[in-house]
Amino acid sequence: MDLNFQHLDSLVWLWLVAGIALIALWGMLARRRAIKRFADAPMLVRLAPRLSIFRPVARGALAVLGLLFLVLALADPRWGVRYVEVNRSGMDVMFVVDVSRSMLARDASPSRLDRARLFIDGAVDSMAGDRVGLVDFAGDAAIKSPLTLNYDAFENAVEELSPRSATRGGSMLGDAIRVAADAFGNDEPGGKAIVILSDGEDMESFPIEAAEAAQRDHGVRIYTVGIGDPIDGARIPTVINGQPSWLLHENQEVWTRMDPTLLQSVADAGGGVFVPAGTSLVDLGEFFKGWITTIDLQDQEEGVARQLIPRFQWFAGLSLCCFVIESLIADRRRRPWRGPTGPRTSTSNPGRILA
């Protein structure tokens, strides 16, 4: 079975579920010890005939199980494959993501890189039958996903983006544009776009010239999305000797700012548009509808998309069932049945009152 979680970061909540389970277990054991100190079993039956030891345990177990299923549902589990025929609109889009250390800055919460992932998710959600690909870059550039209709595989590649995925430090935007332009694989005009998500830092890789060449030689339009504060900027988090710290250069904290001037120039050279997202959330889905889909498209054609089948609803349903059953279980047993001569007791154990 090809099991895949689309949102692995949600599994971190399992630690919270484990903590709640330990607290619940400690509370049950403490309750049991307190009951034993209060009275022995025969006396307890007479003093509290409706008291139940099993019911609170069952309620606690169902609550923890319900939370476990809920976390698994949030992680969006998928297995099984279905093939869907789609009518391609002729769009091929390469997303180019900056994974240099400056993208760890937190002026765009939770970080610039995480914000780039959110933007890409929004853009892909608005697509239907367009091929997408992924290039990341820092000191060098590499294709992480070739052009594909398999959105599940593409989204997995996006989730795996990290500064560690780049072999060298720095920021070579021009190299990334050249790699992305070459990835289209043909020189037919129209239907091609490169979307760059970056803070605009560059180490003299000639990105403007690369954008002009991509537009001229490959017919690719280039759109840029600027992420980060262009005025105040932010520090770059790092770890020193196992402790959280800030990136230093000559004993001074390094501050990084988004460069809108460069990103605007790259978009202009590539015949596209610059989106100054800054530290705000931008709906790239609407951006696609308003700008990218207005470019000349290639001839439409049919394609087959491979998709993993979402199964989160199963776990959400199990979670709901656990919580409903837990709410229906009372802490105490039903009131003992009383006949003409008093409570009905067990014939095998006269000291036990039946519920």
C-alpha positions as CSV (number, residue, x, y, z in Angstrom):
1,M,0.0,0.0,0.0
2,D,1.4,3.4,-1.1
3,L,0.6,5.4,2.1
4,N,1.4,9.1,1.9
5,F,0.8,12.0,4.2
6,Q,0.3,15.3,2.5
7,H,0.9,17.4,5.6
8,L,3.6,15.7,7.6
9,D,4.1,18.7,9.8
10,S,0.6,18.0,11.3
11,L,2.0,14.8,12.9
12,V,3.9,16.9,15.4
13,W,0.6,17.1,17.3
14,L,1.1,13.4,18.1
15,W,3.4,14.6,20.9
16,L,0.5,16.6,22.4
17,V,-1.8,13.5,22.2
18,A,0.9,11.4,23.9
19,G,1.2,14.0,26.7
20,I,-2.6,14.0,27.2
21,A,-2.6,10.2,27.3
22,L,0.1,10.2,30.0
23,I,-1.8,12.8,32.0
24,A,-5.0,10.8,31.7
25,L,-3.2,7.6,32.8
26,W,-1.7,9.3,35.8
27,G,-5.1,10.7,36.8
28,M,-6.8,7.3,36.5
29,L,-4.1,5.7,38.7
30,A,-4.3,8.5,41.2
31,R,-8.1,8.1,41.4
32,R,-7.7,4.3,41.9
33,R,-5.2,4.8,44.7
34,A,-7.5,7.3,46.4
35,I,-10.5,5.0,46.2
36,K,-8.5,2.2,47.7
37,R,-7.4,4.4,50.6
38,F,-11.0,5.5,51.1
39,A,-12.5,2.0,51.7
40,D,-11.9,-1.7,50.9
41,A,-13.9,-3.4,48.2
42,P,-16.8,-4.8,50.3
43,M,-17.3,-1.5,52.1
44,L,-17.0,0.4,48.9
45,V,-19.9,-1.6,47.3
46,R,-22.1,-0.6,50.2
47,L,-21.1,3.1,50.3
48,A,-20.9,3.7,46.6
49,P,-22.9,1.0,44.7
50,R,-22.9,3.1,41.5
51,L,-19.1,3.7,41.4
52,S,-17.4,2.2,38.3
53,I,-13.7,1.8,37.8
54,F,-14.0,0.7,34.2
55,R,-16.1,3.6,32.8
56,P,-13.6,6.4,33.4
57,V,-10.9,4.3,31.9
58,A,-13.0,3.6,28.8
59,R,-13.8,7.3,28.5
60,G,-10.2,8.4,28.7
61,A,-9.1,5.7,26.2
62,L,-11.8,6.8,23.7
63,A,-10.9,10.5,24.1
64,V,-7.2,9.8,23.4
65,L,-8.1,7.6,20.5
66,G,-10.3,10.3,19.1
67,L,-7.5,12.8,19.3
68,L,-5.2,10.3,17.6
69,F,-7.5,9.8,14.7
70,L,-8.1,13.6,14.4
71,V,-4.3,14.2,14.1
72,L,-4.0,11.6,11.4
73,A,-6.9,13.2,9.5
74,L,-5.2,16.6,9.7
75,A,-2.1,15.0,8.1
76,D,-4.2,14.2,5.0
77,P,-3.4,10.5,4.5
78,R,-3.7,9.2,1.0
79,W,-3.3,5.7,-0.5
80,G,-4.6,4.0,-3.6
81,V,-4.2,5.5,-7.1
82,R,-6.7,6.8,-9.5
83,Y,-6.1,8.1,-13.0
84,V,-8.1,11.1,-14.1
85,E,-8.4,12.3,-17.7
86,V,-7.9,16.1,-17.9
87,N,-8.1,18.6,-20.7
88,R,-4.9,20.5,-20.6
89,S,-5.2,24.3,-21.1
90,G,-1.7,24.4,-22.5
91,M,0.0,26.0,-19.5
92,D,3.4,24.9,-18.4
93,V,4.5,26.6,-15.2
94,M,7.9,26.2,-13.5
95,F,8.0,27.4,-9.9
96,V,11.4,28.7,-8.9
97,V,11.9,28.9,-5.1
98,D,14.7,30.6,-3.2
99,V,16.1,28.2,-0.5
100,S,19.0,30.3,0.6
101,R,19.4,30.9,4.3
102,S,17.9,34.3,4.1
103,M,14.5,32.6,3.3
104,L,14.5,31.4,6.9
105,A,13.9,35.0,8.1
106,R,10.6,35.3,10.0
107,D,9.4,38.7,8.9
108,A,6.9,36.7,6.8
109,S,5.4,34.3,9.3
110,P,6.3,31.5,10.0
111,S,9.2,32.0,7.6
112,R,9.8,33.3,4.1
113,L,10.3,29.7,2.8
114,D,7.1,28.5,4.5
115,R,5.2,31.5,3.1
116,A,6.5,30.5,-0.4
117,R,5.1,27.0,0.1
118,L,1.7,28.5,1.0
119,F,1.7,30.7,-2.1
120,I,2.5,27.6,-4.3
121,D,-0.3,25.6,-2.7
122,G,-2.8,28.4,-3.5
123,A,-1.6,28.6,-7.1
124,V,-1.8,24.8,-7.7
125,D,-5.3,24.7,-6.2
126,S,-6.5,27.0,-8.9
127,M,-5.0,24.9,-11.7
128,A,-6.8,22.3,-13.7
129,G,-4.8,20.3,-16.2
130,D,-1.7,22.6,-16.3
131,R,1.7,21.0,-15.9
132,V,3.8,22.2,-13.1
133,G,7.5,21.8,-12.2
134,L,9.8,22.9,-9.4
135,V,13.3,24.4,-9.3
136,D,15.1,25.4,-6.1
137,F,18.2,27.5,-5.9
138,A,20.7,29.0,-3.5
139,G,24.4,28.8,-4.5
140,D,23.3,26.6,-7.3
141,A,20.0,25.6,-9.0
142,A,18.4,22.1,-9.4
143,I,15.2,20.7,-10.8
144,K,13.2,19.1,-7.9
145,S,10.2,18.1,-10.0
146,P,10.1,18.1,-13.8
147,L,6.9,19.3,-15.5
148,T,4.1,17.0,-14.5
149,L,0.4,16.6,-14.1
150,N,1.0,14.6,-11.0
151,Y,0.1,17.3,-8.4
152,D,0.6,14.9,-5.5
153,A,4.3,14.2,-6.4
154,F,4.8,18.0,-7.1
155,E,3.4,18.9,-3.7
156,N,5.6,16.4,-2.0
157,A,8.6,18.0,-3.6
158,V,7.4,21.4,-2.4
159,E,7.1,20.1,1.2
160,E,10.6,18.8,1.1
161,L,12.2,22.1,0.2
162,S,14.7,23.3,2.8
163,P,18.0,25.3,2.9
164,R,19.7,21.9,3.3
165,S,18.5,20.8,-0.1
166,A,21.0,23.3,-1.7
167,T,24.6,22.1,-2.0
168,R,26.1,25.6,-1.7
169,G,25.2,28.7,0.1
170,G,24.4,32.0,-1.6
171,S,21.7,33.0,-4.0
172,M,22.1,32.5,-7.7
173,L,18.8,33.7,-9.2
174,G,20.1,34.0,-12.7
175,D,21.3,30.3,-12.8
176,A,17.8,29.3,-11.5
177,I,16.1,31.1,-14.4
178,R,18.4,29.5,-16.9
179,V,17.7,26.0,-15.5
180,A,14.0,26.5,-15.4
181,A,13.9,27.9,-18.9
182,D,15.8,24.9,-20.3
183,A,13.4,22.5,-18.4
184,F,10.5,23.3,-20.8
185,G,12.2,21.1,-23.4
186,N,11.0,22.7,-26.6
187,D,11.0,26.1,-28.3
188,E,7.3,26.3,-29.2
189,P,6.0,29.8,-28.3
190,G,3.3,30.5,-25.7
191,G,1.9,28.6,-22.8
192,K,5.1,28.8,-20.6
193,A,5.6,30.7,-17.4
194,I,8.2,30.9,-14.7
195,V,7.1,32.0,-11.2
196,I,9.9,33.0,-8.9
197,L,9.4,33.2,-5.2
198,S,12.3,34.9,-3.5
199,D,13.4,37.8,-1.3
200,G,15.4,39.1,-4.3
201,E,18.9,38.6,-3.0
202,D,21.4,37.7,-5.7
203,M,25.1,37.2,-6.0
204,E,25.9,38.7,-9.4
205,S,24.3,35.8,-11.4
206,F,22.9,38.2,-14.0
207,P,19.2,37.4,-13.5
208,I,18.0,40.3,-15.7
209,E,20.0,39.0,-18.6
210,A,18.7,35.5,-17.9
211,A,15.1,36.7,-17.9
212,E,15.6,38.4,-21.2
213,A,17.1,35.3,-22.8
214,A,14.3,33.1,-21.4
215,Q,11.7,35.4,-23.0
216,R,13.6,35.8,-26.3
217,D,14.8,32.2,-26.8
218,H,12.1,30.1,-25.2
219,G,9.0,32.3,-25.2
220,V,8.8,32.1,-21.4
221,R,7.1,34.8,-19.4
222,I,8.6,35.4,-15.9
223,Y,6.6,36.4,-12.9
224,T,8.3,37.3,-9.6
225,V,6.8,37.2,-6.0
226,G,8.8,39.2,-3.5
227,I,8.6,37.7,0.1
228,G,10.0,39.6,3.1
229,D,10.1,43.1,4.6
230,P,11.7,45.5,2.1
231,I,12.4,48.2,4.8
232,D,13.2,46.8,8.2
233,G,14.0,43.3,7.1
234,A,14.7,40.5,9.6
235,R,17.5,38.5,11.2
236,I,18.4,35.0,10.0
237,P,17.9,32.3,12.6
238,T,20.5,29.6,13.0
239,V,21.8,27.1,15.6
240,I,25.2,27.6,17.3
241,N,26.5,24.9,19.7
242,G,23.0,23.4,19.8
243,Q,21.4,26.6,20.9
244,P,19.0,28.9,18.8
245,S,20.8,32.0,17.7
246,W,21.2,34.5,14.8
247,L,23.5,34.3,11.8
248,L,26.6,36.4,12.4
249,H,29.1,38.0,10.1
250,E,32.2,39.4,11.7
251,N,30.5,39.2,15.0
252,Q,27.5,41.2,13.8
253,E,24.0,39.9,13.3
254,V,23.1,39.6,9.6
255,W,19.9,41.4,8.6
256,T,18.2,40.6,5.3
257,R,15.7,42.7,3.3
258,M,13.5,41.9,0.3
259,D,14.8,43.6,-2.8
260,P,11.8,44.8,-4.8
261,T,13.9,46.6,-7.4
262,L,15.7,43.5,-8.7
263,L,12.5,41.4,-8.7
264,Q,10.7,44.2,-10.6
265,S,13.5,44.4,-13.1
266,V,13.5,40.6,-13.7
267,A,9.7,40.5,-14.2
268,D,10.0,43.4,-16.7
269,A,12.8,41.7,-18.6
270,G,10.8,38.5,-18.8
271,G,7.6,40.1,-19.9
272,G,5.7,39.3,-16.7
273,V,4.6,40.9,-13.5
274,F,6.1,41.6,-10.1
275,V,3.9,40.8,-7.0
276,P,5.3,42.6,-3.9
277,A,3.8,40.2,-1.4
278,G,6.1,41.4,1.4
279,T,5.0,40.0,4.7
280,S,1.3,39.7,3.7
281,L,-0.6,36.7,2.5
282,V,-1.4,36.9,-1.2
283,D,-3.8,34.6,-3.1
284,L,-1.7,33.3,-5.9
285,G,-4.7,31.5,-7.2
286,E,-6.4,34.8,-8.0
287,F,-3.1,36.0,-9.4
288,F,-3.0,33.2,-11.9
289,K,-6.6,33.8,-13.0
290,G,-5.9,37.5,-13.5
291,W,-2.5,37.4,-15.1
292,I,-0.8,34.1,-16.1
293,T,-3.8,32.6,-17.8
294,T,-4.0,35.6,-20.1
295,I,-0.8,34.6,-21.9
296,D,-1.0,32.8,-25.2
297,L,-1.7,29.1,-24.7
298,Q,-0.5,26.1,-26.7
299,D,-3.0,23.9,-28.5
300,Q,-5.2,22.1,-26.0
301,E,-4.6,18.4,-25.6
302,E,-5.8,15.6,-23.3
303,G,-3.7,14.2,-20.6
304,V,-3.9,11.7,-17.7
305,A,-3.2,12.7,-14.2
306,R,-2.2,10.2,-11.5
307,Q,-3.6,11.1,-8.1
308,L,-3.4,9.5,-4.7
309,I,-6.9,9.0,-3.2
310,P,-7.5,11.2,-0.1
311,R,-8.5,9.1,2.9
312,F,-8.7,11.7,5.7
313,Q,-12.5,11.4,5.9
314,W,-12.1,7.9,7.3
315,F,-10.0,9.1,10.2
316,A,-12.2,12.1,10.8
317,G,-15.2,9.8,11.0
318,L,-13.5,7.4,13.4
319,S,-12.5,10.4,15.5
320,L,-16.1,11.7,15.6
321,C,-17.4,8.2,16.6
322,C,-14.9,8.0,19.5
323,F,-16.0,11.4,20.8
324,V,-19.7,10.6,20.5
325,I,-19.3,7.2,22.3
326,E,-17.2,8.9,25.0
327,S,-19.9,11.5,25.6
328,L,-22.5,8.8,26.0
329,I,-20.7,6.9,28.7
330,A,-21.5,8.1,32.2
331,D,-18.9,8.0,35.0
332,R,-21.2,6.0,37.2
333,R,-23.2,2.8,36.6
334,R,-27.0,2.9,36.4
335,R,-28.9,2.9,39.6
336,P,-29.1,-0.6,41.1
337,W,-32.4,-2.4,40.6
338,R,-34.5,-2.7,43.7
339,G,-37.0,-5.4,44.1
340,P,-39.5,-5.9,47.0
341,T,-36.7,-6.9,49.4
342,G,-34.0,-4.4,48.3
343,P,-31.3,-4.4,45.8
344,R,-30.7,-7.4,43.5
345,T,-27.4,-9.0,44.3
346,S,-25.2,-11.6,42.6
347,T,-25.9,-15.2,43.7
348,S,-22.2,-16.1,43.3
349,N,-21.0,-13.0,45.1
350,P,-23.5,-11.8,47.8
351,G,-21.4,-8.7,48.4
352,R,-21.7,-7.5,44.8
353,I,-24.7,-5.4,43.7
354,L,-25.6,-5.8,40.1
355,A,-26.0,-2.7,37.8
